[in-house]
Amino acid sequence: MENQAHLGGIDIAYTLEGSGPPLVLIHGMAGSRIVWNHVAPPLAADFETLVYDCRGHGESTHPASYTLDDHVADLAGLLDALEIERAHIVGHSMGSFIAQAFAIAHPEHCRSLVLISTRSAAGPERPGRLVSPRGGIPIKEFVGTKTPLMTVVGRMKGYPRPEPEILRAASRALAGFDLRDQLHRIKAPTLILQGDQDRITPLSSARETAAGIPGAKLEVLQGYGHFLHVECPDVLVDRIRSFCLAAP
């Protein structure tokens, strides 16, 4: 089911499919729910799978400015609108920041947490590179060496272009965010999946996040980079399914 939820002046586009325990997939910066095309369908065999376009992205409303707290409020509002009381929350990159903040602010709604290509504080990103006239950072910088580059490019067919205004607003929303001193408040079982060749959110950042969340499990995927959802979607599906089905 594809639809839009109207949340206090903001429209959030979403797709809901499958049956079972609710599971939410949150995309990264400049993405949309389409980035989960190789992950969401197989998960829908075991979960009621919800994918949505974060504000400022895809078919959702594009405000001129917003914050990480706004992202968290959108997720809470979307779950409420869909009458989902408790869900497994899965986030990639920017989506993992939203997932962490959501688990801190709304622990009662978070059954488990899967953080992919993550960190818990703003890093030395250079948004200017992403919006450069020459096309920004090449795809090869986002991936590791294990999956052929052309395979990754093929799986990314139909992905949204990283428009400059979208990237600027999304970057401003995350500027200076720091959840490190709040990570101990996350009570949900947490799995972190991280490529050892990630140049965008390095392994050291994922380790720091894992160390701050009580009981968090970190799995390092050898040979992969930042775009695990297109580099190794089958691996993600397997890890997400196993971890979430085992969560209490």
N, C-alpha and C positions, 0 to 999 in steps of 0.2 A: 504494500500500500504506500503510495506516494502522496504527500499532503503538505500543508503548511499549518503551523501553529501560530496563533496570534497572541503574542506575549507583551502586553503593555506598550504597544506602539512599534514593536519589532516582530517581523514575520520570520519564522525559522522553518526552512524547508527540510523535510525528513523523508526517509523511507523505512518502513517497518515490515519485516517479513519473518516467516518461520514461527515455530512454537517451542515452548519450554521456558526455562528461567530467562528473564530479561537480560540482555547484554547490549551495551552501548559502545559504539566505535566512534572515536573523535579524531578527526584529521589534523594534519599539521598546517603550518603557515602557507598561504597561497594555494592550498588545496581545496577540496570539496569532498562530498561523500563519495564521489566517483573513485577516489583513490583506493577505496576498499573493495573494488569490484572483484578482486581475486581472493578476497578473504571473507567478506560477508556472506556470500551465497552458501559456501560449505558449512559455515557456522550456523546458518539458519536451520540446518537439519537437527540441531540439538538445542538451539536457543531462539527466543523471540528477539531477533536482532534489529537494533535501531541504529541507523546511520543518519547523520544530519549535517547540514552546512552551518558552520559557525557564523555568527554575525560578521558582516564584512566580507563574506566569502560565498561563492556559488550563487544559489538562487535565494538565499536569505537577504534580509535588509542590509544595506551597506551604509551605516552611519559614518559621518565624517570623522568621528573620534569615539573611542570606547576604551574599556579597561579589562584587565583579567577578571576583576570582580563581576563585570557585566557578563563575561563568558560563563562564569559559574552560576550566576542568576538565570541565564538562559537555559542551562542544562537542568537546573532545579525546576524551572517553570515548564520545560518541555516534558519532563517526567511526570509532573503533576497533571499537566493537560492530558497526558496519555494514561493517567491513573496507574502509573508504575511506582510502586512503593519502594522497591529495593532492586538494585541491578548490579551486575558485573560491569565495571567501568574500564574500558580499554582506550588508551590514548597514545598517539604517535607524535613525538616532538612537541610542537605547540599544544597539541591535544593532550599530551602527557602532563604538561604544566596545568592545564585546566583540570585534568583528572585529579592531580595531587591537591589542588586548591579546593576542589569539590569534596574530596574525601575528608579534608580538614574541616570544612565548613558544614558539611552534611553527612556525618558518619553513619547516621541511621539509614541513609538511602544507598549506601555503598556496600555491596555484598563481598566483592573482591576488587582488586586493582591490578591492572596489567599496564606497565609503563614501557613504552618502546622508544628507543633512541632518545633518552631523557636526560634532564638535569633539573635541579631544584632552585637555581638562581640564574639571573641573566649573565650571559658570558660575553666575550669580546666579539660579538657579531658585527658584521659590517653591512648593514642594510643597503648602503650605496652600491655595493657590488651586485646585489640582487636586482637592482633597478637600473643598472648601467645601460647606456644606449647600445652597447655591443651585445646585449642579451643576457647579462648577468653571469652567474657561476655556471659553468658547463655541467651537464648531468654527470659526467664521469667523476666529478668531485664529490658527488652525493652517494656513490656506490663503491663497493669493494671490488676485489678481483675474482671472487669465486663464480659469480654469474656473468656470462658474456654481456657486454654493454648493449649489443643489439637486441638481446632478449629483454633486457630492462626497457629499452626504448619501445619495443613492440608492446609490452604490457602497459606502457604509459600512454598509449594511443587514446586520444579523447580527453586527456587531462587538461584542466584549465591553464591558460597562459598566466604567468605571474605578473599581472598588470601592476605598474608602478604605484598607483594610488592605493591598491589593495595592500601591497607590501608595506607601504609607508604607514598606513593606519594600523595594520597588524603589528608592526614593529614598535610603534609608539605605545600600543596597549601593553606590551611586554617589557618596556624599558624599565630597567632597575628592579624587576620583580625578584623577590628573595623569600623562599619558603623554608629555608634551612632550619630556622629556629622553631618551626612549627611542625616539622615532619614527625616528631614523636607523638603527635596527636592522631596520626593515622592508625586506626585500629583494624582496618580490613586486611586480610591476607594479601600480600603484595608480591608480584613477580615482575622483575625488570629484565627485559630482553634487549641486549646491546651488541651491535656489531663491533668487532675489535678494530675495524678499519674506518670507523665513523669519524669524519673530519669536521662535522658540524656540531655534534654533541659528543665530545670525546669520552672514552671509556672512564677516564678519571672522574668526570662529572657524574656518570652513572654509579660509580662506586661510592661517591660521596652521598648520593641520594639513598642508595641501598643501606649505607651505614646509619643514616638518620632515621629510617623507618623501622620500627620494632619488628623483628622477624622477617624482614624482606629477603627474598631470594633473588640473587643476580645470576643470570645465565648469559655468558658471553658466546656469541655466535661467530666462529672463526671464518675469516675471509669475506665478511660482509660489511657494508657501510651503513649509511644513514637511512636508506630507503628499503628497509626490510620488507615492507608490504609488497614491493615489486621484485626485490631480489630473491626472496625466499618465502613467498606466500604460503606454501604448503607447510613449511616449518612453523610459521606463525600460527596457522590454523591448528596444528597439532598441539603446540604449547598452550595456546589460549584455551582450547577445548579441554585438555587434560587438567589444567590448573583450575579453571572455573568450575568444572563439574565436581572437582574434589573439595571445593570450598564449602564450609558449613553454611 
